[in-house]
């Protein structure tokens, strides 16, 4: 299990969030109190107990709105802090993640090319990866889900076999393949901001891995945890481990060749 690491939110981000929350609170509550003041001055307030009922209802809805928006801003700030932070120290670089998402820049380009009604109402091309929510399906920004392991000299990615029934939680994901990539074959590991392609989307913290051999030479990977904070933590640890693997591969390549990667595919990869 990957060690969980936390990142402090920079003070400037905290101040920005506090200012936004204060302005939002003013924007929500000031109109109500101005309305009360105007009605009171003109003696046109509704009869008791309606002012109290309206006030309590307005207060509860307003506070709920402020709390929800503030939590989203703090989560975004935590994600940004993780992206800007350096890799953790004191770790061997070995890691195992039981749940990951696998995508690629090409898949995100295909996602971006879908018509708006396809994204909103689930009217998708045949075979496009999808997520079932209730009675509707939505396109997925990843084409496979599975597990990942990194040792001293190898990266292993295994896709899980999931139901392809569109009525299930997932549909049309690549059901089962395994990548075994030697350290010397990892040519590049970078952070990837999917908003470069999908503007306006809530981004997953993908890492971009490029290799010199194999069927899948340019792919994206991140933790598949359902909890956003855990996803960011695990992906950050993965970033560090992949960096160590790439560095070991570079050092090994200067001493001589090593074995080639093994790639086993049971189904064709998406275009």
N, C-alpha and C positions, 0 to 999 in steps of 0.2 A: 504494500500500500504506500502511495506517495506521501511523504511528509508534508503537512500543511503549513504554509508560511503566510504570515499576514503582512500587509503593507500600510504604513500610516498615510493618511490623506494629507497632502501638503497644506500648510496654513493658508496660503493664498486661495486654494480651492475651498477650504472651509469657510473663509470669509465671503467668497463669492456666493456659496450656497446660502449662508446666513442672510446676506443682503437680499437674495432672490426670494427666500422664504418670507422675510419681513415685507417686501414689496407685494408679494402674492397675498399675504394676510391683509394688508391694507386694501388691496384691490377687491378682495372678497367682502370685507366687513364694513368698510367706510360707506359704500352706497346704502347699506341697510340702515346704519345709524343716521345718515343724512336724511333718509326717508322718514325715519321715526321723528327726527327733529322737525322736519317740514310739516308732518302731520300734526305734531304736538303744537306747533306755533299757530296752526290754522284750525285747531280744535276739531280735526277730522279723523282722529284715531278710531279704529274699530272698537266696538264695545268689548269689555272684559269678558272672557279670558283670551280673546283672539290675539292681542299683542304678545302675551306670554307664549302662546302656542306657536305663533309665527317666529318669535325670537328664538325659542329653544330649537325648533326645527332647522332654522337658518344656521344657528350656531353649530349644531351637530354636523350638518352637511358641509359647512365651511371648514371646520376642523378636520373632518375626514379627508376632504380634498387637499388641504395643506399637507397632512401627514403622508398621503399617498404620493404626492408629487415630490415631497422632500426625500422620501425613501428612494425614489427612482433617481434623484439627483445624487444621493450619497452612493448608491450602487454604481452609477456611471463614474463617479469620482474614484471609487475604489478600483474599478476596472482600468481607468486611465493611470492610476498610481502603479498598478501592477505592470502595465505596458511600459511605463517610464523607468521602472526599477531595474536594477542589475540582477544578475543571477545569484541565488543563495550560495553561501560558502559552507565549506565543511562537509560536502556530500561526495560520494564516490561517483555519482552520475548514473548509477543503475536505478531503474524505475519500472514499475508495473502499473498500468491503468486498466481496469476491468471494463470501463465504458469509454469509448471514444467515438467521435464523428470523423468521417473521412470525406473529403471533397476535393475540388480542384478549381483553378481559375477558369478552365473551360466550362465546368459545370455551372459556376456562378454566372458566366456569360450567357449560357443557355437559360438559366433562371431569369436573368435580367431581360431577355428577349421575349419572355412570355407576355401575352396581352394582359391588360389590367384585370379583365373579367376572369381570366384563367387563375390569377393569383387570389382574387377575392372569392370566387365561387367554385374553385376547384375544377374548372373545365380545362383539363390538362391533356397534352399529347399522350398517346398510348405509350406506356412504359416509363413515363417520367416519374422519378421518386416522389412520394407523397406522404403526408402525415394525416391520419384520420382524426377529426375532432367532431364528436357527435355523429351526425349524419352527413357531414361535409368533409371534403379532403382539400388539403392545401399543399402546394409544392414545397419540397424540402430543399434546403440549401446544401445538403450533403447527399451523397449517393450510396453510402455504406455506413454501417455502425459495427463496432466490434471491440477488440482489446488490443493492447500494445505492450511490448516489453523491450527494454534496452539493457543489454549487458555490456561488458567491457569492450566487445568488438563487434556487436551485431544489433540491428534494429529489426524487430519482428512485429508485423502488423497482421492481425487475423480478423477477418470480417465474420460477424455472427450470421447465422442462418435465421432470417426472420420471415414471417408470413408475408406472401405477396398479395394476399387478399386486400383489395382496396378498402374493404369495410373494417379492416383491422387497424391497429395503431400506426403501422407503417405499410407502405405498399411500394413495390417495384425497386426495393433496395437490392444492390448486388448481394446475393445470398451467401456466398462462401468463397473466399480466396485468402491466400496467405502470401505475404511478402517477407522475405528474409534478405536483409540488405547489410552487407559487410560495412564496417566503418570506413574503409578506403573508398567505398562507392558513394558516400554521402558528399556531394559537391558543394551544397549550400543549405544553410538553415537560416531562415529569416522570419521575423514577425510579419503577419499579413493582415492588413486592415481591409476587410471585405467591403467597406464603404467606398473603396476605390472603384468598385464595380456596381454595387447595389447601394446607391445613395438613398438616404432616408431610412434604411433598415437598421434594426437593432443588431449590432454585429456580434458574432461568436468570436472568441479570441483565437482565431486560427493561427497556426504556424505553417510556413511554407517550406517543404522539404524537396530538394532537387537532387537527383542521383544520376550517375553516369551510365547505368545499365538497368535492364528490366523493362517490363511492360508499362509500369506506372513510374515515370521519371520526374514528374512534377505534380505533387499533390499537397493537400492541406489537411491538417489534423489538429484536433483539440480535444480536451476532456468532454465526455458526454454526460457529465453529472447533471441531474435535474435541478440542483441548487446552484444558482448563479455564482455565489461567492466561492463555493467549492470548485466549480468549473474553472474560475480564474486562477485559484490557488494551484490546482493540479496542472493546468496548462503552463503556468509559470515554471513549475518544477520540471515539466517536460521540456520546456525551452532550454533550461540549463543542461539537462541530461543530453539533449540532442547536440548542444554546443560542445560538450565534452566528447561526445562520440565523434563529431566531425574533426575535432582537434586531434584525437587519437588516430583517426584515419589518416590525417595529413602527416603526422609524425611517422606512422607505419609505412606510408607510401615512400618516404625518403629512404627507408631501409630496405625496401624490396617489395615485390608483389605478394598479394595474399589471395585467398580463394575468391571466386566470383560469387555473386549473390544467387540465391535460389528463389525462383518465383513460380508459384503453383496457382493456376487459375482454373476454376471449374466452370465459369461462365464468362461470356464476353464482357469486357468493360464497356461502360456507356461511351458514346461518341464524345 
